[in-house]
Amino acid sequence: MKRTFVLLMVLALGMSFAGLSVEDFSLTKPVYSPNEPGVATVTVSNPIGSERVSAITMSIDSPAEIQVTSAPKMSDIDAGGSAIVSIPFRVTDSARPGIYLLSVTFAGYKSVGGLGSSQTSINTVSIPVTVVNEPELSFTVDRAVISSIDTVRMTISNNGGQAKNAKLTTVGQVSLYGSDQIYLGQLSGNKSVDLTLDSRNAQDGPSDVVMNLEYDDELGIPHEMNFTIRMTVRNERLDLTFSQQSGIITKKEGALKLSVRNDGTETLKDIRLSFPNASIRLKDSDEMKFGDLKPGESATASATVFAELPPGVNSVASELSWIERDVQKEGTRQIPLTISSDADVGVYLEAKPLPLTIGTEHTISVLVSNLGSYRIENVDVGIESPALSSLDLSDKQYIGGLQNDDFSTVQFLMRANATAEGDYPAKVTVNYRDQSGEWKQRVITQMISVHDGVVAQESPLPLIAGGFVLLVALWYFKFRKA
């Protein structure tokens, strides 16, 4: 206790006689790349009322990734004075992404009591240097001319560090059609994405299409940048606007309902539309008929279709025919159609040990299978029941991605806390994101049987036939394509 008191007194005296003080520090850049130079600037002061601090030295302790190229000499600092010190450094080629501390210690001497004695004054500052291999992004498109609603393929090349969780939006008169934002995910190397652009509000002629890209760097630090693609807008004279009025599920037969509005200045007669691409097929008819449209009028047509298009917004080639001023005309148009995923999941439960007994701990296994035609992402599973209480830190388990016809199993440690034996509902909630980027939730409720310790041995299969059903499910989803 006495030694602690003496130590505290020494520290207090040291602070009371402190002469050197680090007021501020700064770096020439917030983030550095490997093999890049930089300068750290430190302001050192001698507070008012202190004695002159002389024979000041500066020592630098830097990690191997930060090489200090030179250390300037220090001058004496009078009471109330200050000095600015610049420390040049260079990040090494081999530096990995991270935050490195550049530790700088200042030491000097000052008179004490006017008796010719001196006291050492020391102050240390740690300067964080952030090192990231920044992305080097470039953007190209496969076509330079767009009209009305059109699809272009953009290729994004990254010759630098990874850009993660990238999202793309547009700024200005040319906008994305069908979505406010395109999720790009991770950008490394080359990545191509189809963009459906709406240029109906843009002026004809050369146009700078401004796009905004948000991403996180290798350390998870968010960034935002704008870039420009030079394109030419040529809006067609046939000014028809199509809009989808019904949903279509991929690889399933359904009703397509389209409306069309005549935004031009001429009356159009006998407007017809067909799809030459086999990826979307009309049933019972070869074309959709909209009739006659005066300027400003709209019409709707419906047809049974079967679409083999991926989920999301698809720019579908169509052929148009119409009569304008008694002249039969034909043309082509890219029609944007939003396709929904057939994503669905199956859930199977198993409990160990069996049967579920009041007051005992059990491991509940939940098998989740992807029943849809496309991969699903960000799959997580939760289970709750009035007869069960969770013993895990989280009430959800994360699976991640599942290919179509694939499955995965997660486990929950739970206690049977029912007050009486009987059948209780167990609700399993599965959240996932389909290929169109849409978040979906599947909630499945199954009944489970809970027993007390007396009659538990009489019912060996309280939870949907236990392991037998789970084995059958595994066999079905693993080998049904064989």
ABEGO torsion letter per residue (X at the ends): XAAAAAAAAAAAAAAAABABBBABBBBABABBBBGBBBBBBBBBBBBBGBBBBBGBBBBBBBBAABBBABBBBBBBBBBGBBBBBBBBBBBBAABBBEBBBBBBBBBBBBBBGGAGBBBBBBBBBBBBBBBBBBBBBBBBBABABBBEBBBBBBBBBBABBBBBGBBBBBBEABBBBGBABBBAEBBBEBBBBBBBBBAAABBBEBBBBBBBBBBBBAAGBBBBBBBBBBBBBBBBABBBBBBBABBBBBGBBBBBBBBBBBABABBBBGBBBBBABAABBBBGBABBBAEBBBBGBBBBBBBBBBBBBBBEBBBBBBBBBBBBGGBBBBBBBBBBBBBBBABBBBBBBBBOBOBBBBGBBBBBBBBBBBABABBBBGBBBBBBBAABBBABABABBBAEBBBBGBBBBBBBBBBBABABBEBBBBBBBBBBBBAAGBBBBBBBBBBBBBBBAAAAAABABABGGEAAAAAAAAAAAAAAAX
